Amino acid sequence: MPSPVSFALIAVHSLKLSLGDRSYAILIGAGLLADQESYATLPSAPLAAIVTNDVVAPLYAQRLESVLKQRHREVVQIILPDGEAHKDWASLDRIFDVLLAHGCDRKTVLYALGGGVVGDMTGFAAACYMRGVPFVQIPTTLLAQVDSSVGGKTAINHPRGKNMIGAFYQPLLVVCDLDVLDTLPERELSAGLAEVIKYGPIADPAFLDWIETNLDALRARDKDALAYAVRRSCEIKAWVVGQDEKEAGLRAILNFGHTFGHAIEAGLGYGEWLHGEAVGCGMVMASELSARLGLMPPAFVDRMRRLIERAGLPVRGPALGAERYLELMSVDKKNEGGEIRFVVIEALGRAGVRPAPDTLVAQVIEAHSG
């Protein structure tokens, strides 16, 4: 593991995700979105497309287009409807329709300006269009900055499972502008904190301590606190992805809380709970499962529940019934041979993936839902 960095705001900090000839930088700082220097390393291309949504576009699309027009002869905007409910084939086709209508070729650069939904769909579109065009992540939510924009996972949802149709496809660059978090709704900020919190128990106990101490500052959008949280989260994720790009082993630990969380999202209908809300609740359940498997003490479950609740996240799942949860969790990318596999905490700072008896999982669900 890389060692934690000192807690200080650096105007622009660059991390590297090392994947050989597909390595790229993650820029973290204030004022990056409209700074020409942020994009100086990108290849030149006549055409570019900004993929965004109808919430983010009025805030930042024109600002980004203005700076990109210094690099590209033509910049088109593709504005999608906002929300997880629209992370589907129809929205993906909308991207392809605009690209084809404007004669976009293999050198066209796609810029994903938005949260995790926009980033995932733009990346998947880039992987598919003409069998692969370059794309850049410009995440506008905390969740996207600390998690979904980094690592090259791209996908759309299917009614039977979240993120089941997609590809591993790496961006050329990730630009995390901390200033865009000023306009983030409170609920979205809390959702992002779920993905920040997960890095502590899976990889860095000292970071978990730091989050507990600085959670109020994070919720108040203190720039120093946000800068460190984004930076440390990206460091950990880059370290994991650099060793296991396509989730053959280690990378699965980044899904702590996600098996339960994805079941909540699918069971309620995508968009009813935000992804981070479902993951936060899912981490409580996964912590409980870790305890019931004899891996962690009950005090760890209480610690996680208190922290997630302090972050403004739900700690009890919806009353779908244990049988429905298990049915939904049976469609999960970590499963093998029909066996549901869960990310559990084996020791503070170390996670693993293992199966658990359905009866035990049902007890966990009943204890933390309804």
C-alpha positions in Angstrom: 0.0 0.0 0.0 1.2 3.6 -0.6 1.7 5.5 2.6 -0.8 8.2 3.5 0.2 11.7 2.3 0.3 14.7 4.7 -3.0 16.5 5.2 -2.6 19.7 3.2 -4.2 21.4 0.3 -2.1 21.4 -2.9 -3.5 23.6 -5.6 -3.0 20.9 -8.2 -1.9 17.4 -7.4 -1.3 14.7 -10.0 -1.5 11.0 -9.3 -0.7 8.3 -11.8 -2.6 5.2 -12.4 0.0 2.8 -13.8 -1.2 0.5 -16.5 1.7 0.4 -18.9 0.9 2.2 -22.2 -2.6 2.9 -20.9 -1.4 4.8 -17.8 -3.0 8.2 -17.1 -3.0 11.1 -14.7 -5.6 12.0 -12.1 -5.5 15.7 -11.5 -6.9 17.0 -8.2 -7.3 20.7 -7.3 -9.4 23.8 -7.5 -10.3 25.6 -10.8 -9.2 22.8 -13.1 -12.3 22.4 -15.3 -11.9 25.7 -17.2 -8.0 25.7 -17.1 -6.4 25.0 -20.5 -3.4 23.5 -18.8 -5.5 20.7 -17.4 -5.9 19.2 -20.9 -2.4 20.0 -22.3 -1.3 16.4 -22.5 -4.3 15.2 -24.6 -4.0 14.4 -28.3 -5.2 17.0 -30.8 -8.4 16.2 -32.7 -10.7 18.3 -34.9 -13.9 17.1 -33.1 -14.8 16.7 -29.5 -18.1 15.8 -27.7 -19.1 16.8 -24.2 -21.5 14.2 -22.7 -23.4 15.6 -19.7 -26.9 15.7 -18.3 -29.6 18.3 -17.9 -28.6 19.2 -14.4 -24.9 19.6 -14.9 -25.1 21.2 -18.4 -26.5 24.6 -17.3 -23.8 24.8 -14.6 -20.6 23.8 -16.4 -21.0 22.7 -20.0 -20.5 26.1 -21.6 -17.5 26.8 -19.4 -15.9 23.5 -20.6 -16.9 24.0 -24.2 -15.1 27.4 -24.2 -11.8 26.0 -23.0 -12.1 22.9 -25.3 -12.6 25.1 -28.4 -9.0 26.2 -27.9 -8.1 22.6 -28.7 -10.8 21.3 -31.0 -12.3 22.9 -34.2 -15.8 21.7 -33.3 -17.3 20.8 -29.9 -20.7 19.3 -29.6 -22.8 18.8 -26.5 -24.8 15.7 -25.8 -27.2 16.3 -22.9 -28.8 13.2 -21.3 -31.6 13.1 -18.8 -30.3 13.0 -15.2 -30.4 10.0 -13.0 -29.6 6.3 -12.5 -33.0 5.4 -14.2 -31.6 6.6 -17.5 -28.4 4.6 -17.4 -29.7 2.4 -20.2 -29.6 1.5 -23.9 -31.8 4.4 -24.8 -29.3 7.0 -23.4 -26.4 5.1 -24.9 -28.1 5.2 -28.4 -28.6 8.9 -27.9 -24.9 9.4 -27.6 -24.2 7.3 -30.7 -26.9 9.2 -32.7 -25.2 12.6 -32.1 -21.7 11.2 -32.8 -22.9 9.8 -36.1 -24.9 12.9 -37.0 -21.8 15.1 -36.6 -19.5 12.7 -38.5 -17.3 12.0 -35.5 -14.4 9.8 -36.3 -11.9 7.6 -34.4 -9.9 10.6 -33.2 -12.9 12.3 -31.7 -12.4 12.8 -27.9 -15.4 12.3 -25.6 -15.5 14.3 -22.4 -17.6 12.9 -19.6 -18.9 15.9 -17.6 -21.1 14.7 -14.7 -21.4 12.1 -12.0 -21.0 8.3 -12.1 -23.9 7.7 -14.5 -22.5 10.1 -17.1 -19.0 8.8 -16.6 -20.0 5.1 -17.0 -22.1 5.7 -20.1 -19.6 8.0 -21.8 -16.9 5.4 -21.1 -19.0 2.6 -22.5 -19.9 4.7 -25.6 -16.2 5.5 -26.1 -15.4 1.8 -25.9 -18.0 0.9 -28.5 -18.0 3.7 -31.0 -15.9 2.8 -34.0 -14.4 0.0 -31.7 -12.8 2.6 -29.4 -12.3 6.4 -29.2 -10.5 8.4 -26.5 -12.4 9.8 -23.6 -11.7 12.0 -20.6 -13.4 11.9 -17.2 -14.4 15.3 -15.6 -16.4 14.1 -12.5 -18.8 16.6 -10.9 -19.8 14.6 -7.9 -17.8 13.5 -4.9 -18.7 9.9 -5.5 -17.4 10.1 -9.1 -14.2 11.9 -8.1 -13.3 9.3 -5.4 -14.5 6.2 -7.2 -16.3 5.7 -10.5 -14.2 8.1 -12.7 -11.0 6.1 -11.8 -10.2 2.6 -13.0 -12.0 2.2 -16.4 -15.2 0.4 -15.4 -17.9 1.4 -17.8 -21.4 0.1 -18.0 -25.2 0.5 -18.3 -27.8 -1.2 -16.1 -30.2 -4.0 -17.0 -33.5 -4.5 -15.2 -32.1 -7.7 -13.9 -28.8 -6.3 -12.6 -26.8 -3.2 -12.1 -23.8 -2.6 -14.4 -24.1 -6.0 -16.0 -23.5 -4.7 -19.6 -20.2 -2.9 -20.1 -16.5 -3.0 -20.7 -13.2 -2.2 -19.0 -12.0 0.9 -20.9 -9.6 3.4 -19.5 -9.8 7.2 -19.9 -6.9 9.3 -21.1 -7.2 11.6 -18.1 -9.3 12.3 -15.0 -9.8 15.9 -13.9 -11.2 16.3 -10.4 -12.1 20.0 -9.9 -13.0 20.5 -6.2 -14.8 23.7 -7.0 -17.6 21.9 -8.7 -18.5 20.3 -5.4 -19.8 23.7 -4.2 -23.0 23.2 -6.3 -23.5 19.5 -5.3 -26.8 18.9 -3.5 -26.4 17.8 0.2 -27.8 14.3 -0.5 -25.3 13.8 -3.4 -22.5 14.9 -1.1 -23.5 12.3 1.5 -23.7 9.6 -1.2 -20.1 10.4 -2.2 -19.0 10.1 1.4 -20.0 6.4 1.4 -17.4 5.7 -1.2 -14.8 7.6 0.8 -15.6 5.7 3.9 -15.2 2.3 2.3 -11.5 2.8 1.7 -10.7 2.9 5.4 -11.9 -0.6 6.4 -10.7 -2.3 3.2 -7.2 -0.7 3.0 -6.2 2.0 5.4 -7.3 2.1 9.1 -5.5 5.4 9.6 -7.7 6.9 6.9 -10.8 5.6 8.7 -9.6 7.4 11.8 -9.1 10.5 9.8 -12.6 10.3 8.3 -14.2 10.0 11.7 -12.3 13.0 12.9 -12.9 15.2 9.9 -16.4 14.1 8.8 -18.0 17.3 9.9 -15.5 19.3 7.9 -16.2 17.1 4.8 -19.9 17.7 5.2 -19.3 21.4 5.5 -17.3 21.2 2.2 -14.1 22.4 3.7 -11.7 22.4 0.7 -8.7 21.2 2.6 -10.6 18.2 3.9 -12.2 17.4 0.5 -8.8 17.7 -1.2 -7.3 15.1 1.2 -10.3 12.8 1.0 -10.3 12.8 -2.8 -6.5 12.4 -3.0 -6.3 9.5 -0.5 -9.3 7.7 -2.0 -7.8 8.0 -5.5 -4.4 6.9 -4.3 -5.9 3.7 -2.8 -8.0 3.0 -5.9 -5.1 3.6 -8.3 -2.9 1.3 -6.2 -5.6 -1.5 -6.4 -6.5 -1.1 -10.1 -2.8 -0.9 -11.0 -2.4 -4.4 -9.7 -5.8 -5.9 -10.9 -7.3 -3.9 -13.7 -10.1 -6.4 -14.7 -11.1 -7.5 -11.2 -9.5 -11.0 -11.4 -8.8 -10.8 -7.6 -7.7 -7.9 -5.5 -9.9 -5.2 -7.2 -13.1 -7.0 -6.0 -12.4 -5.5 -2.5 -13.5 -2.1 -3.8 -17.0 -3.5 -3.9 -17.3 -3.6 -0.1 -21.0 -3.1 0.6 -21.9 -3.2 -3.1 -23.5 -6.7 -3.3 -26.1 -5.7 -0.7 -26.2 -2.1 -2.1 -26.9 -3.2 -5.7 -29.7 -5.4 -4.5 -31.3 -2.4 -2.8 -31.0 -0.3 -6.0 -32.4 -3.0 -8.3 -35.1 -4.0 -5.8 -36.4 -0.5 -5.4 -36.0 0.5 -9.0 -32.9 2.4 -10.1 -32.9 6.0 -8.9 -35.1 5.5 -5.8 -32.0 5.4 -3.6 -28.7 7.0 -4.8 -25.9 4.6 -5.4 -23.9 5.9 -2.4 -26.9 5.6 -0.1 -27.3 2.0 -1.1 -23.6 1.3 -0.7 -23.6 3.0 2.8 -26.4 0.8 4.0 -24.7 -2.2 2.2 -21.5 -1.5 4.2 -23.5 -1.9 7.5 -24.8 -5.2 6.3 -21.4 -6.4 5.0 -19.8 -5.3 8.4 -22.5 -7.4 10.2 -21.8 -10.3 7.9 -18.1 -10.0 8.7 -18.9 -10.1 12.4 -21.3 -13.1 12.1 -18.6 -15.0 10.2 -16.3 -14.5 13.2 -13.9 -12.2 11.3 -14.6 -8.9 13.2 -15.9 -8.0 16.6 -19.4 -6.6 17.1 -17.8 -3.2 18.0 -16.7 -2.8 14.4 -20.3 -3.1 13.2 -21.4 -0.4 15.7 -18.4 1.8 14.6 -19.4 1.6 10.9 -23.1 2.1 11.6 -22.4 5.3 13.6 -20.0 6.7 11.0 -22.4 6.0 8.1 -25.3 7.5 9.9 -23.2 10.6 10.8 -22.5 10.9 7.0 -26.2 11.4 6.5 -26.7 8.0 5.0 -29.4 5.3 5.6 -28.3 2.4 7.8 -31.4 0.2 7.4 -32.3 -1.3 4.1 -35.8 -1.4 2.5 -38.2 -4.2 3.5 -37.8 -6.2 0.4 -37.6 -9.5 2.3 -34.6 -11.8 2.6 -35.7 -14.0 -0.2 -35.9 -11.1 -2.6 -32.5 -9.7 -1.5 -30.9 -13.1 -2.1 -32.6 -13.4 -5.5 -31.2 -10.0 -6.6 -27.7 -10.7 -5.2 -27.6 -13.9 -7.2 -26.9 -11.7 -10.2 -23.6 -10.2 -9.2 -20.3 -10.1 -11.1 -18.3 -11.6 -8.2 -20.4 -14.7 -8.1 -18.9 -18.0 -9.2 -20.8 -21.2 -10.1 -24.1 -19.8 -8.8 -22.6 -19.0 -5.4 -23.1 -15.5 -4.0 -19.7 -14.0 -2.9 -19.4 -11.1 -0.5 -16.6 -8.6 0.2 -16.0 -8.9 4.0 -13.5 -7.3 6.4 -11.0 -9.9 7.6 -9.1 -7.5 9.7 -9.2 -3.7 9.9 -7.5 -2.5 6.7 -7.8 -5.9 4.9 -10.8 -7.2 2.9 -11.5 -10.5 1.2 -14.1 -12.1 -1.0 -15.9 -15.2 0.2 -19.2 -17.0 0.2 -21.6 -17.2 3.1 -24.5 -19.5 3.9 -27.9 -18.1 2.7 -29.3 -18.6 6.2 -26.6 -16.4 7.7 -27.1 -13.7 5.0 -30.8 -13.8 5.6 -30.2 -13.1 9.3 -28.0 -10.1 8.4 -30.7 -8.8 6.1 -33.5 -9.2 8.6 -31.4 -7.4 11.3 -30.7 -4.4 9.1 -33.8 -3.9 6.9 -37.4 -3.0 7.3 
